[in-house]
Amino acid sequence: MSALQRIQQTRHALVDAMQAGDWDAIGVLDIECRACVDSVLQEVPEDPSQLRSHLEDLLEVYRQLLNVTRLARQSVVDEMSQFTQAKNAAKVYHLFR
């Protein structure tokens, strides 16, 4: 399998893992993707425009992944804030019981 095909296959797998919210798979695929990009950059491309297209597609997936990550992080922050507020409210409630 050529490096371009591996990049394309890895990109599709990243999209699938992102849609499934499978962060473990995303971590593994990220490492694999880095290796694919490294190998493609070390060889002379047969079709530079095709290489550019695949790399731009991959970059777009990483942009989407960053957005999903930011949203997930914000969701965790919001949830922790609500938990802390509820915990503090419970303490106040117990003080006046």
C-alpha positions in Angstrom: 0.0 0.0 0.0 1.4 3.4 -0.9 1.9 6.1 1.6 -0.9 8.2 0.0 -3.3 5.3 0.3 -2.3 4.9 4.0 -2.9 8.6 4.6 -6.3 8.3 3.0 -7.2 5.2 4.9 -6.0 6.7 8.2 -7.9 9.9 7.5 -11.1 7.9 7.0 -10.5 5.9 10.2 -9.9 9.2 12.1 -13.2 10.6 10.8 -15.0 7.4 11.9 -13.3 7.4 15.3 -14.2 11.1 15.8 -17.8 10.5 14.9 -17.9 7.6 17.4 -16.1 9.6 20.1 -13.5 6.9 20.4 -10.6 8.9 21.9 -8.4 5.8 22.4 -8.6 5.0 18.6 -8.0 8.6 17.8 -4.8 8.5 19.8 -3.6 5.4 18.0 -4.6 6.7 14.6 -2.8 10.1 15.3 0.4 8.2 15.8 -0.1 6.2 12.7 -1.0 9.3 10.8 2.2 11.0 11.8 4.2 8.0 10.6 2.4 8.1 7.3 3.1 11.8 6.8 6.8 11.3 7.8 7.1 8.5 5.2 5.4 10.4 2.5 7.6 13.4 3.1 10.8 11.3 2.8 9.9 9.9 -0.7 9.6 11.8 -4.0 5.9 12.1 -4.8 4.7 10.7 -8.1 1.9 13.3 -8.2 2.5 16.3 -6.1 -1.0 17.7 -6.6 -2.5 14.5 -5.4 -0.2 14.5 -2.3 -1.2 18.1 -1.6 -4.9 17.2 -1.9 -4.6 14.3 0.5 -2.6 16.4 3.0 -5.1 19.2 2.8 -8.0 16.7 3.4 -6.1 15.4 6.4 -5.5 18.9 7.7 -9.3 19.5 7.5 -9.9 16.4 9.6 -7.5 17.6 12.2 -9.2 21.0 12.3 -12.5 19.2 12.8 -10.9 17.1 15.5 -9.6 20.2 17.3 -13.2 21.7 17.3 -14.6 18.4 18.7 -11.9 18.4 21.3 -12.6 21.9 22.4 -16.3 21.2 22.7 -15.7 18.1 24.7 -13.3 19.9 27.0 -15.8 22.8 27.5 -18.5 20.2 28.2 -16.4 18.7 31.0 -15.6 22.2 32.4 -19.3 23.0 32.5 -20.2 19.7 34.1 -17.5 20.2 36.8 -18.8 23.7 37.4 -22.3 22.4 37.9 -21.0 19.7 40.2 -19.1 22.2 42.3 -22.1 24.5 42.5 -24.3 21.6 43.6 -21.8 20.5 46.2 -21.6 24.1 47.6 -25.3 24.4 47.7 -25.5 21.1 49.6 -23.0 22.4 52.2 -25.1 25.6 52.7 -28.3 23.5 53.0 -26.7 21.3 55.7 -25.5 24.4 57.6 -29.1 25.7 57.9 -30.8 22.4 58.7 
